[in-house]
Each structure stands twice: as structure tokens, then as C-alpha cells.
């Protein structure tokens, strides 16, 4: 699988696809640049939320569960926009979340990206089983665990907010409306993530105050 990625166009596509294509911009941002920001926000937020957890009397199984969760989040953050390397374009929220057919459009895009991922990334060992790297890519692109997806989506909003605030700071007023939209989305994303974390790690002393600081 690593040779397929090394020799393929997947990373090149992510470098060449610009976000916010429909708006005038001072600085263009590729999907690769955006994904790096999502990765950084995710990595730091994980440590903020689970800060000093080893100082508490936490069950060993719960600690293992946290480590596995962190790995899944980082993996998902790195790959969360790999559907776009398969679709070869970015679609803005204005399109994907339009009130006319946004739900149906997102469902169709998900179906298409899953079909393309299955064609691109299914790799079978000599014994007929799918390789671990193939399963990892397919699961992260097509079927991310709900809590992991929710966590990374929050970091995705943070990365978009960071970019929009930068544009506004340079005088690009066309992004002011987007910041308001993102702030509203962040409120829901924070509430959803907190709810999922409490259900998944009910016994852990998670720093939920760190989530509130993001609003």
C-alpha cells in the first residue's frame, strides 16, 4: 500500500485542490495545508482534554482505551479529507449543506467516495484477506468510528475558523459571514463531542472546560 501511495497522485491531488474556491482570497489554502492544521488542533486538544490523566486512579483498560482513541483520532485527522483526493475537488459548505438537497447530495458524495476508495485501496494478501493498511484506509475514509469522526469534525471547524480569521485580518471582508457560520457550527460540535466523550469515558476526569474555551 505504501508503494501505491508513493507512486500515485493522491497526495499531489491534495496539494493541488484549493479550499474556498468560490471566494476571492488573499492566500489560497490547499487541502494538504488544511489537513495539517486539523492534525495539529486534534493532537493538542487530545492532550488538553486528557490532561494529567495518569495522576488519577484510572482503570488500566480505560487508559488503553484512551491511547487507542488518540491513535484513531490522529489517523482520522490525517485522512479526513482523502475523499477529496478521490473526487479531485473540494465542495464548500454552501453546496454540501444547502437547504434544497444538501442531505441527498452528501449521501451521494459519500457513496461515490466509498466506491472509489474500494477500487483504489482494496489490497489482498496471498491468503485472501484484506491487508491491514487497506482496512485502515477504507475504515478511516468510509466508516470512521462516530466518536472519532465527531472529534475530528470539531478540529476541522477550528482549522476553517483559523483560516477565515486570517483572511478577515488581512482585510478580506467576504469571510466575515463564514466566521459567524463556523462559530454556530462549533457550538453544536462542542456539545456533541462532550456528550459522546461522557458516554464513552464515563469514569474519566476529562477536562471539558477546554472545550468551552473554543467557543
DOMIFI-447746 format. One record per atom (N, C-alpha, C, O, CB): x, y, z negated. Coordinates in steps of 0.02 Angstrom, whole numbers, padded with zeros to 5 digits, always signed. Each point is the difference from the previous one (the first is absolute). Glycine has a CB too. Example, Ala and Ser with C-alpha at 12.3 -4.5 7.8 and 13.67 -1.06 7.14 Angstrom:
BEGIN
+00660-00284-00390/-00045+00059+00000/+00045+00060+00000/+00052-00001-00033/-00147-00058-00029/+00077+00112+00098/+00042+00059-00003/-00039+00055-00037/+00025+00055-00008/+00034-00087+00116/
! end
This chain:
BEGIN
+00041-00061+00000/-00041+00061+00000/+00043+00063+00000/-00017+00049+00033/-00073-00112-00094/+00145+00062+00024/+00042+00060-00003/+00029+00016+00069/+00006+00059+00017/+00022-00084-00136/-00011-00026+00158/+00025+00012+00068/-00054+00029+00045/+00014+00042+00043/+00068-00135-00058/-00144+00069+00005/-00055+00027+00040/-00010+00074-00014/-00013+00039+00046/-00043-00152-00048/+00062+00133-00061/-00007+00071-00017/+00060+00039+00024/-00007+00056+00026/-00061-00087-00125/+00129+00003+00092/+00060+00033+00023/-00002+00013+00075/+00021+00054+00023/+00043-00108-00116/-00087+00006+00130/-00001+00006+00073/-00064+00032+00027/-00003+00018+00059/+00075-00118-00054/-00122+00109-00048/-00064+00026+00024/-00006+00075-00003/+00048+00035-00018/-00098-00141-00019/-00009+00131+00054/-00013+00072+00003/-00038+00026-00061/-00019+00058-00002/+00018-00067+00126/-00011-00033-00174/-00043+00018-00055/+00024+00063-00037/-00038+00047-00010/+00008-00168-00002/+00093+00120-00008/+00027+00058-00037/+00006+00061+00046/-00011+00056-00022/+00074-00135-00054/-00045+00068+00138/+00004+00055+00048/-00068+00033+00008/-00005+00062+00002/+00098-00119+00059/-00146+00017-00057/-00067+00028+00006/-00016+00045-00060/-00028+00054+00008/-00008-00154+00058/+00053+00076-00126/-00013+00040-00060/+00039+00065+00000/-00024+00050-00026/+00001-00156-00037/+00083+00105+00091/+00039+00062+00006/-00031+00048+00049/+00005+00061-00008/+00097-00125-00020/-00135+00038+00080/-00024+00042+00055/-00072+00023-00008/-00021+00046+00035/+00100-00107+00037/-00117+00030-00117/-00070+00020-00010/-00001+00057-00051/+00022-00008-00057/-00064-00109+00083/+00016+00174-00005/-00007+00058-00044/-00068+00000-00032/-00050-00017+00031/+00130+00082+00039/-00082-00045-00134/-00064+00009-00033/-00027+00070+00012/+00036+00045+00021/-00002-00128-00109/-00099+00092+00074/-00033+00065+00008/+00010+00026+00071/+00014+00060+00010/+00003-00036-00132/-00025-00067+00171/+00014+00018+00069/-00047+00054+00027/+00017+00037+00046/+00026-00151-00029/-00103+00118-00047/-00050+00046+00027/+00008+00071-00025/-00036+00045+00022/-00041-00141-00014/+00124+00107-00055/+00009+00066-00029/+00067+00031+00019/+00049-00036+00010/-00122+00001-00105/+00075+00102+00099/+00063+00035+00009/+00042-00008-00063/-00027+00007-00056/-00026+00076+00137/+00117-00098-00074/+00042-00013-00058/+00066+00037+00008/+00026+00010+00055/-00080-00122-00071/+00082+00133-00042/+00068+00026+00000/+00050-00058+00005/+00049+00003+00038/-00085+00097-00106/+00024-00153+00029/+00044-00058+00000/-00041-00063+00014/-00049-00014-00035/+00127+00071-00047/-00058-00094+00132/-00032-00063+00013/+00025-00052-00050/+00057+00002-00022/-00070+00026+00145/-00030-00076-00139/+00019-00054-00045/-00019-00066+00032/-00058-00011+00016/+00043+00085-00118/+00064-00117+00111/-00013-00066+00029/-00031-00046-00053/+00001+00015-00059/+00095+00000+00140/-00124-00070-00058/-00028-00049-00046/+00056-00028-00044/-00012-00015-00059/-00079-00014+00142/+00151+00022-00056/+00056-00025-00040/+00016+00048-00057/+00010-00021-00057/+00037-00036+00158/-00046+00122-00087/+00014+00049-00052/-00055+00000-00053/+00013+00003-00060/+00048+00068+00143/-00123-00075-00061/-00057-00003-00046/+00005-00062-00044/-00010+00004-00061/-00061+00058+00143/+00086-00119-00053/+00003-00063-00038/+00055+00003-00052/-00008-00029-00054/-00035-00033+00153/+00098+00096-00084/+00053+00006-00050/-00024+00039-00061/+00015-00019-00057/+00071+00014+00148/-00124+00058-00080/-00027+00039-00055/-00049-00043-00041/+00002+00003-00062/+00011+00103+00129/-00055-00144-00034/-00047-00044-00036/+00040-00049-00043/-00019-00014-00057/-00066+00025+00150/+00139-00038-00066/+00042-00047-00037/+00030+00032-00062/+00001-00031-00053/+00024-00027+00161/-00001+00119-00102/+00030+00035-00057/-00053+00014-00053/+00012-00013-00059/+00074+00064+00135/-00143-00024-00056/-00054+00014-00048/-00022-00064-00036/-00011+00001-00060/-00027+00096+00131/+00032-00152-00034/-00021-00063-00030/+00051-00025-00050/-00018-00023-00054/-00045-00004+00159/+00126+00030-00086/+00052-00028-00045/+00004+00039-00066/+00005-00030-00053/+00059-00007+00154/-00068+00103-00097/+00005+00041-00060/-00063-00006-00042/+00003-00004-00061/+00073+00084+00122/-00134-00080-00028/-00064-00005-00037/-00005-00066-00038/-00027-00002-00055/-00027+00076+00141/+00080-00127-00057/+00000-00065-00035/+00036+00005-00066/-00024-00025-00051/+00021-00033+00161/+00061+00091-00110/+00038+00006-00062/-00034+00048-00049/+00003-00010-00061/+00102-00014+00125/-00136+00076-00038/-00037+00046-00044/-00057-00036-00036/-00010+00008-00060/+00038+00088+00137/-00065-00137-00040/-00059-00033-00029/+00019-00055-00049/-00033-00008-00052/-00029+00034+00156/+00115-00063-00089/+00021-00055-00043/+00061+00020-00042/+00042-00042-00016/-00086-00039+00100/+00049+00144-00101/+00058+00027-00035/+00011-00035-00067/-00045-00006-00042/+00024+00116+00097/+00084-00134-00065/+00022-00028-00064/-00044-00059-00023/-00009-00009-00060/+00053+00121+00029/-00069-00149+00078/-00048-00054-00018/+00034-00055-00040/-00034-00034-00039/-00030+00060+00143/+00129-00035-00096/+00035-00052-00037/+00005+00015-00075/+00016-00044-00040/+00049+00020+00143/-00078+00086-00122/+00003+00018-00070/-00062-00023-00039/-00001+00002-00061/+00070+00097+00092/-00120-00123+00005/-00061-00023-00032/-00001-00076-00002/+00036-00034+00036/-00097+00138+00004/+00019-00130-00081/-00008-00073-00005/-00046-00023+00056/-00060-00008-00008/+00076+00011-00118/+00015-00013+00183/-00037-00019+00060/+00013-00073+00016/+00058-00022-00002/-00053+00140+00046/-00057-00155-00028/+00006-00070+00018/+00047-00008+00060/-00001+00040+00047/-00114-00061-00091/+00156-00032+00042/+00048-00012+00054/-00034-00008+00068/+00026+00022+00051/+00050-00076-00135/-00133+00022+00084/-00037-00009+00063/-00022+00068+00028/+00000+00010+00061/-00039-00123-00100/+00019+00159-00004/-00020+00067+00022/+00060+00038+00029/-00007+00035+00050/-00083-00034-00136/+00148-00008+00055/+00060+00033+00026/+00018-00027+00070/+00018+00038+00044/+00023-00021-00162/-00047-00082+00126/+00012-00031+00065/-00050+00026+00051/+00018+00013+00058/+00029-00116-00113/-00109+00110+00034/-00053+00025+00044/+00015+00072+00022/-00014+00019+00057/-00069-00094-00115/+00110+00116+00012/+00017+00069+00017/+00057+00001+00051/-00002+00039+00048/-00034-00002-00163/+00087-00078+00105/+00056-00002+00048/-00024-00021+00069/+00020+00029+00050/+00059-00057-00144/-00122-00022+00097/-00027-00022+00065/-00042+00055+00032/+00002+00010+00060/-00002-00129-00101/-00038+00154-00001/-00041+00055+00026/+00043+00055+00028/-00015+00027+00054/-00073-00054-00138/+00142+00045+00050/+00045+00051+00024/+00029-00019+00069/+00004+00042+00045/+00024-00011-00164/-00006-00093+00125/+00027-00023+00064/-00052+00004+00055/+00015+00023+00056/+00064-00099-00117/-00140+00055+00046/-00053+00003+00051/-00015+00072+00020/-00012+00014+00059/-00036-00120-00106/+00048+00152-00001/-00014+00070+00016/+00054+00029+00045/-00015+00033+00050/-00044-00020-00160/+00122-00026+00094/+00055+00026+00040/-00001-00029+00070/+00012+00035+00049/+00056-00020-00152/-00084-00080+00108/-00004-00031+00066/-00057+00031+00041/+00009+00015+00059/+00037-00122-00108/-00103+00116+00017/-00057+00030+00034/+00015+00072+00020/-00019+00022+00055/-00058-00097-00120/+00110+00113+00021/+00016+00070+00016/+00044+00003+00062/-00010+00044+00043/+00002-00014-00164/+00056-00075+00126/+00045+00000+00058/-00036-00019+00065/+00019+00023+00054/+00075-00051-00130/-00146-00013+00069/-00033-00027+00060/-00071+00027+00011/-00035-00023+00045/+00103-00079-00061/-00089+00150-00025/-00071+00018+00001/-00024+00030+00066/-00060-00002+00014/+00070+00021-00136/+00035+00008+00162/-00020+00028+00065/+00025-00042+00059/+00004+00025+00056/-00002+00088-00109/+00014-00176+00040/+00023-00041+00055/-00055-00018+00049/+00014-00024+00055/+00072-00021-00131/-00148+00056+00058/-00053-00008+00050/+00009+00052+00055/-00020-00012+00057/-00059-00032-00144/+00109+00101+00070/+00009+00052+00050/+00055-00016+00050/-00002+00022+00057/-00037+00060-00142/+00089-00122+00063/+00051-00020+00049/-00030-00050+00050/+00024-00006+00056/+00067+00024-00141/-00144-00053+00064/-00034-00046+00045/-00049+00037+00045/-00007-00015+00059/+00020-00076-00144/-00048+00141+00056/-00047+00040+00039/+00035+00053+00041/-00028+00027+00048/-00058-00047-00136/+00149+00036+00068/+00042+00049+00035/-00027+00071-00004/+00011+00040+00046/+00025-00130+00030/-00072+00105-00130/-00024+00068-00009/-00027+00008-00071/-00015-00049-00034/-00013+00058+00157/+00022+00054-00144/-00030+00017-00064/-00067+00033+00013/-00006+00044+00043/+00119-00031-00099/-00164-00033+00018/-00065+00032+00005/-00013+00039-00064/+00007-00026-00055/-00051-00065+00132/+00026+00155-00070/-00009+00043-00058/-00062-00020-00039/-00043-00037+00025/+00100+00130+00036/-00061-00068-00122/-00058-00013-00042/-00063+00030+00029/-00055-00025-00012/+00130+00022-00088/-00067+00057+00138/-00059+00031+00032/-00035-00050+00045/-00061-00001+00005/+00117+00114-00010/-00016-00154+00039/-00028-00051+00044/-00022-00062-00039/-00057-00023+00007/+00131+00066+00086/-00029-00069-00135/-00014-00064-00033/-00056+00004-00052/-00033-00049-00014/+00152+00020+00031/-00130+00089-00044/-00051+00007-00052/-00057+00046+00022/-00033+00031-00042/+00122-00050-00044/-00101+00024+00151/-00054+00042+00024/-00067-00031-00022/-00006-00060-00007/+00075+00099+00106/-00118+00004-00109/-00065-00022-00027/-00042-00038+00052/-00049-00032-00019/+00053+00129-00059/+00013-00093+00142/-00040-00032+00052/+00014-00076+00002/-00045-00041-00006/+00045+00148+00072/+00064-00125-00057/+00016-00071+00006/+00067-00018-00032/+00034-00047+00022/-00101+00044+00084/+00086+00041-00157/+00065-00012-00032/+00007-00069-00029/+00052-00032+00008/-00048+00152-00033/-00057-00145-00008/+00004-00067-00030/+00010-00053+00054/+00042-00044-00007/-00116+00082-00087/+00035-00034+00147/+00006-00049+00054/+00067+00006+00035/+00030-00051+00019/-00154+00054-00003/+00148+00058-00007/+00064+00011+00033/+00057-00031-00040/+00043-00034+00028/-00087+00140+00022/+00044-00095-00116/+00053-00028-00042/-00003-00077+00001/+00052-00033+00000/-00056+00136-00074/-00057-00130+00074/-00006-00073+00002/+00027-00028+00065/+00034-00051+00000/-00135+00059-00073/+00087+00026+00129/+00025-00023+00065/+00076+00007+00004/+00034-00043+00028/-00142+00076+00024/+00135+00022-00079/+00072+00008+00000/+00034-00052-00043/+00053-00026+00019/-00068+00148-00001/-00015-00139-00075/+00028-00053-00043/-00001-00067+00037/+00049-00037-00003/-00089+00099-00099/-00014-00076+00136/-00004-00063+00038/+00053-00002+00054/+00032-00052+00011/-00155+00046-00033/+00133+00062+00056/+00049+00002+00054/+00071-00008-00027/+00039-00039+00027/-00115+00113+00039/+00092-00039-00120/+00067-00004-00027/+00014-00070-00028/+00056-00024+00004/-00060+00146-00031/-00047-00154-00003/+00008-00069-00024/+00013-00048+00057/+00041-00045-00006/-00115+00071-00090/+00039-00016+00152/+00010-00042+00058/+00070+00009+00029/+00034-00048+00017/-00156+00054+00008/+00144+00057-00021/+00067+00014+00026/+00054-00027-00046/+00050-00026+00023/-00095+00129+00033/+00034-00096-00122/+00049-00025-00048/+00006-00076+00005/+00055-00027-00004/-00081+00123-00073/-00030-00129+00086/+00002-00073+00007/+00039-00021+00061/+00035-00051-00001/-00145+00044-00057/+00105+00045+00112/+00037-00016+00061/+00075+00016-00007/+00042-00036+00027/-00146+00058+00038/+00119+00032-00102/+00069+00023-00004/+00040-00036-00054/+00060-00013+00009/-00100+00123+00031/+00008-00126-00096/+00038-00019-00059/-00012-00071-00026/+00027-00018-00052/-00029+00137+00024/-00037-00158+00064/-00006-00070-00020/+00062-00037+00022/+00017-00002+00060/-00144+00006-00052/+00162-00033-00056/+00061-00037+00014/-00004-00066-00039/-00013+00000-00060/+00082+00107+00078/-00058-00162+00017/-00011-00066-00029/+00066-00038-00007/+00042+00000+00046/-00158-00003+00003/+00125-00028-00107/+00059-00042-00011/-00006-00066+00037/-00053-00016+00029/+00070+00069-00142/+00037-00092+00112/+00000-00065+00034/-00052-00047-00029/-00025-00044+00036/+00146+00060-00011/-00137-00008-00090/-00050-00044-00031/-00072+00022+00014/-00047-00031-00024/+00131+00006-00064/-00092+00078+00128/-00066+00023+00019/-00030+00052-00046/-00054+00027+00015/+00039-00136+00034/+00048+00124-00105/-00025+00050-00047/+00023+00070+00021/+00053+00008+00030/-00053-00094-00122/-00040+00136+00075/+00018+00069+00014/+00056+00022-00046/+00000-00016-00059/-00118+00041+00097/+00167+00011-00011/+00058+00021-00040/-00021+00050-00054/-00052+00033+00006/+00127-00053+00092/-00034+00026-00150/-00015+00047-00054/+00000+00072+00025/-00043+00040-00021/+00093-00120-00061/-00003+00098+00125/+00002+00068+00025/-00061+00016+00043/-00026+00056-00002/+00151-00060+00000/-00148-00045+00039/-00061+00009+00039/-00061+00010-00045/-00040+00045+00012/+00090-00115+00079/-00056+00029-00143/-00055+00008-00046/+00001+00067-00035/-00052+00031-00011/+00052-00154-00006/+00061+00145-00001/+00007+00065-00034/-00025+00057+00044/-00039+00042-00022/+00137-00087-00043/-00076+00046+00128/-00020+00053+00046/-00075-00002+00013/-00033+00052-00001/+00146-00056+00054/-00140-00055-00041/-00071-00005+00015/-00043+00020-00059/-00050+00034+00008/+00076-00126+00073/-00005+00071-00141/-00039+00017-00060/+00002+00075-00014/-00051+00029-00017/+00075-00142-00029/+00034+00144+00053/+00006+00071-00015/-00033+00044+00053/-00028+00052-00017/+00134-00077-00043/-00103+00004+00122/-00030+00040+00053/-00076-00011+00003/-00038+00047+00010/+00146-00054+00055/-00129-00055-00074/-00070-00018+00012/-00041-00010-00063/-00059+00018-00002/+00096-00069+00105/-00007+00023-00156/-00040-00020-00057/+00034+00019-00066/+00012-00044-00041/-00059-00050+00109/+00062+00157-00079/+00033+00019-00064/-00047-00011-00059/-00060+00009+00005/+00129+00075+00056/-00039-00105-00117/-00039-00009-00061/-00032+00068-00018/+00031+00052+00008/+00047-00146-00049/-00139+00092+00016/-00039+00061-00010/+00036+00050-00044/+00005+00059+00018/-00108-00125-00003/+00129+00045-00073/+00033+00046-00045/+00062+00030+00033/+00012+00060-00007/-00054-00125-00090/+00080+00025+00132/+00060+00024+00035/-00020+00051+00053/+00032+00052+00007/+00026-00162-00027/-00110+00095+00057/-00025+00046+00052/-00021+00067-00031/+00016+00053+00027/-00054-00152+00042/+00002+00095-00124/-00024+00061-00034/+00058+00042-00024/+00000+00061+00007/-00105-00121-00042/+00156+00027+00006/+00058+00036-00025/+00036+00036+00056/+00017+00059-00006/-00005-00144-00086/+00001+00050+00146/+00037+00030+00056/-00042+00053+00035/+00028+00049+00025/+00034-00156-00010/-00127+00099-00013/-00042+00051+00031/+00005+00066-00039/+00001+00053+00030/-00080-00142+00012/+00082+00085-00108/+00010+00060-00040/+00066+00033+00019/+00003+00061+00007/-00070-00111-00101/+00120+00011+00101/+00065+00028+00018/+00000+00027+00072/+00036+00048+00016/+00019-00129-00095/-00096+00051+00121/-00009+00025+00068/-00030+00070-00001/+00022+00044+00037/-00037-00161+00006/-00036+00128-00086/-00029+00066-00007/+00051+00050-00026/+00003+00057+00022/-00115-00110-00043/+00154+00031-00027/+00052+00045-00027/+00049+00021+00054/+00020+00058+00003/-00031-00114-00114/+00030+00009+00154/+00047+00017+00054/-00031+00049+00049/+00034+00045+00025/+00019-00158-00038/-00117+00104+00027/-00034+00046+00045/-00007+00069-00031/+00008+00051+00033/-00070-00147+00017/+00048+00098-00115/-00005+00064-00035/+00067+00036+00001/+00002+00061+00010/-00093-00108-00084/+00144+00010+00063/+00067+00029+00001/+00014+00033+00067/+00025+00057+00003/+00015-00144-00085/-00056+00052+00136/+00013+00027+00067/-00044+00062+00013/+00024+00050+00025/+00007-00165+00015/-00095+00110-00058/-00045+00057+00013/+00020+00062-00040/-00002+00055+00027/-00090-00137-00004/+00111+00072-00085/+00022+00058-00041/+00063+00032+00030/+00008+00061-00004/-00057-00115-00099/+00092+00013+00131/+00060+00027+00032/-00018+00043+00060/+00029+00053+00010/+00036-00153-00049/-00112+00076+00079/-00022+00039+00058/-00031+00066-00022/+00014+00053+00030/-00033-00160+00034/-00024+00105-00114/-00032+00061-00025/+00052+00048-00027/-00006+00061+00010/-00098-00125-00037/+00154+00039-00008/+00053+00043-00029/+00039+00036+00054/+00028+00054-00012/-00019-00132-00084/-00008+00049+00156/+00034+00032+00057/-00047+00043+00041/+00018+00023+00054/+00061-00119-00051/-00140+00107-00029/-00046+00045+00033/-00050-00032+00047/-00036+00035+00035/+00124+00047-00045/-00091-00148+00011/-00046-00035+00045/-00068-00008-00035/-00011-00049-00034/+00108-00012+00090/-00141+00110-00046/-00064+00000-00035/-00047-00054+00023/-00050-00015-00033/+00065+00136+00018/-00001-00151+00073/-00045-00052+00025/-00001-00062-00044/-00044-00042+00007/+00065+00085+00108/+00028-00048-00160/+00003-00059-00044/-00033+00012-00068/-00005-00046-00041/+00110+00014+00099/-00128+00094-00071/-00031+00014-00065/-00062-00042-00011/-00011-00025-00055/+00056+00141+00061/-00086-00124+00045/-00061-00039-00007/+00016-00074-00015/-00036-00033-00037/-00023+00112+00116/+00113-00103-00049/+00020-00070-00011/+00020-00012-00073/-00012-00054-00027/+00049+00047+00146/-00006+00057-00150/+00020-00008-00070/-00061-00008-00044/-00001-00042-00046/+00104+00111+00067/-00155-00030-00008/-00062-00007-00038/-00031-00069+00009/-00024-00030-00048/+00005+00152+00060/+00020-00147+00049/-00026-00067+00015/+00040-00054-00037/-00029-00046-00028/-00009+00087+00141/+00104-00033-00112/+00044-00049-00033/-00009+00002-00076/-00002-00052-00032/+00085+00064+00126/-00090+00048-00122/-00010+00006-00072/-00064-00036-00023/-00001-00033-00052/+00062+00142+00054/-00113-00103+00037/-00062-00036-00015/+00009-00075+00004/-00025-00038-00041/-00040+00135+00084/+00103-00118+00008/+00014-00072+00008/+00042-00026-00058/-00010-00057-00021/+00003+00070+00146/+00053+00027-00149/+00043-00020-00056/-00040-00013-00064/+00017-00045-00038/+00077+00111+00090/-00145-00026-00063/-00042-00010-00060/-00030-00070+00001/+00003-00036-00050/-00030+00160+00046/-00001-00143+00059/-00028-00067+00006/+00053-00054-00003/-00011-00053-00030/-00081+00101+00097/+00150-00035-00036/+00053-00050+00001/+00028-00013-00070/+00015-00057-00018/+00013+00093+00134/-00022+00017-00156/+00025-00006-00068/-00049-00040-00042/+00019-00046-00037/+00043+00155+00047/-00126-00092-00005/-00052-00036-00039/-00002-00074+00019/-00005-00043-00043/-00062+00149+00035/+00071-00120+00073/-00002-00069+00023/+00060-00040-00024/-00007-00057-00022/-00057+00095+00122/+00123-00008-00094/+00061-00035-00022/-00002-00014-00075/+00017-00054-00022/+00047+00109+00115/-00085-00005-00132/-00003-00010-00073/-00047-00057-00017/+00015-00041-00044/+00010+00163+00026/-00082-00125+00051/-00048-00053-00013/+00029-00069+00017/-00008-00047-00039/-00085+00128+00063/+00127-00086+00033/+00029-00064+00020/+00057-00021-00046/+00007-00059-00016/-00039+00084+00134/+00072+00023-00139/+00055-00016-00046/-00026-00025-00067/+00027-00048-00028/+00043+00134+00085/-00122-00055-00082/-00029-00021-00064/-00030-00070+00005/+00004-00039-00048/-00029+00158+00021/-00004-00136+00084/-00027-00067+00010/+00055-00052+00006/-00007-00056-00024/-00093+00106+00080/+00156-00031-00023/+00053-00048+00014/+00048-00008-00059/+00024-00055-00014/-00034+00085+00134/+00024+00026-00155/+00047-00001-00056/-00033+00028-00063/+00021+00051-00026/+00076-00037+00106/-00149-00047-00104/-00040+00029-00056/+00040+00007-00065/-00018+00041-00042/-00082-00091+00095/+00152+00011-00062/+00036+00000-00064/+00062+00045+00002/+00034+00007-00052/-00075-00122+00033/+00057+00144+00075/+00063+00037+00007/-00009+00074-00015/-00051+00030+00016/+00088-00113+00069/+00014+00114-00117/-00002+00072-00016/+00020+00042+00060/+00054+00030+00000/-00028-00057-00121/-00068+00029+00171/+00016+00037+00061/-00010+00075-00012/-00047+00021-00033/+00012-00120+00104/+00080+00139-00043/-00002+00073-00009/-00049+00031+00050/+00021+00028+00051/+00099-00028-00093/-00183-00004+00027/-00050+00027+00046/+00003+00077+00004/-00026+00030+00047/-00047-00129-00072/+00103+00130-00026/+00008+00073+00003/+00042+00022+00059/-00007+00056+00024/-00003-00053-00148/+00054-00048+00148/+00042+00017+00058/-00042+00005+00063/+00017+00038+00045/+00079-00096-00099/-00151+00021+00056/-00044+00005+00058/-00037+00067+00000/-00008+00032+00052/-00006-00156-00052/-00008+00145-00058/-00037+00064-00005/+00044+00059+00019/-00026+00050+00024/-00045-00100-00114/+00136+00044+00081/+00045+00054+00018/+00003+00011+00076/+00023+00052+00023/+00044-00077-00125/-00090-00023+00140/+00002+00004+00073/-00056+00043+00028/+00001+00018+00059/+00052-00130-00056/-00102+00129-00044/-00059+00036+00024/+00010+00076-00008/-00044+00039+00017/-00029-00137-00047/
! end
